[in-house]
Amino acid sequence: MQLPSVHPWSESAAEQAQQHLGRLTKPPGSLGKLEALSVWWCGARGQFPPEIPTKARLYTFAADHGVTAEGVSPYPSAVTAQMVANFLEGGAAVNVFARHHGVELAVVDMGVDSDTVWQSSKNARFFDKKIRRGTGNMRQEPAMSRAEAEAAVQVGIDL
């Protein structure tokens, strides 16, 4: 699998952003983490000023993990399907955060071990990208095959 290239970090763009912040009429550092985030954004995008996203989307990926059979989670796998339904009904904390900030919520079924057929709703967009119904128990067997792992990474790239 050949992954697409990622923008290289631009020290120049990050420095330009930092210099710009230093020229603003405000006490240095008064914007807190927002300043560090803006410098990072420029460096990561490779440009100053950066292109401003017009619409944000938050992807929530859902899947069941076979290793839960080992007692590593306080919740059984059945909770995963219930959570997906809750996201789509708008009843989870992630829905509140998304609404509050004007961010579109997207729920992606990557491997929920359920026969439920979900659909997009007014609360969240739904993507059926199921690779398989849950992973293997990594304590007993590989969680996924290489092909399944590559397919999962590709879903993330595509979205």
Secondary structure as GFF3:
##gff-version 3
##sequence-region A 1 159
A	DSSP	alpha_helix	11	23	.	.	.	ID=ss1
A	DSSP	alpha_helix	33	45	.	.	.	ID=ss2
A	DSSP	beta_strand	57	63	.	.	.	ID=ss3
A	DSSP	three_ten_helix	66	70	.	.	.	ID=ss4
A	DSSP	alpha_helix	78	89	.	.	.	ID=ss5
A	DSSP	alpha_helix	93	101	.	.	.	ID=ss6
A	DSSP	beta_strand	104	111	.	.	.	ID=ss7
A	DSSP	beta_strand	125	128	.	.	.	ID=ss8
A	DSSP	alpha_helix	146	158	.	.	.	ID=ss9
###
